Amino acid sequence: MTRRRADRPGPVGGHLYRREEDRRAEFWTEALGDPPAVYGERIAYVGDRPLRRWDPYRSKLGAALARGWTGPLPSPGERWLYLGAATGTTASHVADLVGREGRVYAVERSLRPFARLLALGGRYPNLLPVLADARRPEAYLDRVPLVDGLYLDVAQPDQVDLALANARLFLRGSGALLLALKTSSMGREKDPRRHRDEAEDRLEGPFEIEETIALEPFHKRHFLLGGRPTRALVAGASAPPVSRRAGPRAERRR
Ligand SMILES: C[S@@+](CC[C@H](N)C(=O)[O-])C[C@H]1O[C@@H](n2cnc3c(N)ncnc32)[C@H](O)[C@@H]1O
């Protein structure tokens, strides 16, 4: 079998790069941190710019991109609140995407991963580690400003509640939500698609869901949901009547 020669990564927009390898899309981010490798990922240079390969098996947002994600993404200059940062694998790519002028407020509650996140913050000037519990957002109100994006990957049964509570406090009206939904944390007795439907039902209203994507084969029983806040989020309202939904769900799902 002949292997197609890999192209060099080319810019997609902002600090995101893409390349085709054997007809599969690979994504890379322009490294802001120094030195560039954070979790053993490959490094390539475009001119004198170091790029870091985004491993879809290690990152849900990386997996969503590899699956063809067209929903919201962090952009240069934006501020993102990242809940469940662990050791910073995905948070480092988000920090690359928002660039030097942007900020990532990376919340993690467990001490062990937080120690590595703290070390990463030393190398990434725009990544600010916060040791806190996302269930108590008032505890970091003094350290986190209004943000342009909220990324949540806590793998907990109440992940949708945490997204809503933090969005109400921190997310701008013009912002974006990215929620990595781990359905096995919500109970294995239901089909993952039922959990996805229920999560969408809870989010629709406070948010307009732009895209939902299954993360198989990279992350089993996971989805990424992306959306924008509506006025109902600010007002603290819960789900609206079905007629207010943006459109047929099937068109927004892959
Ligand atoms: C699936 S891992 C996150 C992986 C990470 N987002 C990445 O892609 O590199 C989930 C993380 O969420 C953290 N976590 C769980 N519940 C949390 C909470 N209530 N507040 C803050 N962090 C939490 C866990 O300690 C764990 O490190």
The ligand as an ORCA input file, in Angstrom:
! r2SCAN-3c Opt
* xyz 0 1
  C     -11.082     14.177     32.454
  S     -10.009     15.020     33.535
  C      -9.607     16.495     32.641
  C      -8.663     16.335     31.465
  C      -8.257     17.671     30.923
  N      -9.398     18.531     30.710
  C      -7.505     17.571     29.610
  O      -8.125     17.422     28.551
  O      -6.279     17.687     29.629
  C     -11.111     15.682     34.733
  C     -10.443     16.586     35.740
  O     -11.453     17.332     36.392
  C     -11.090     17.503     37.734
  N     -12.322     17.796     38.505
  C     -13.348     16.956     38.777
  N     -14.300     17.597     39.490
  C     -13.863     18.862     39.643
  C     -14.402     20.011     40.292
  N     -15.590     19.957     40.935
  N     -13.703     21.146     40.271
  C     -12.500     21.219     39.647
  N     -11.930     20.166     39.018
  C     -12.598     18.998     39.014
  C     -10.455     16.162     38.105
  O      -9.628     16.299     39.265
  C      -9.679     15.835     36.835
  O      -8.361     16.314     36.913
*
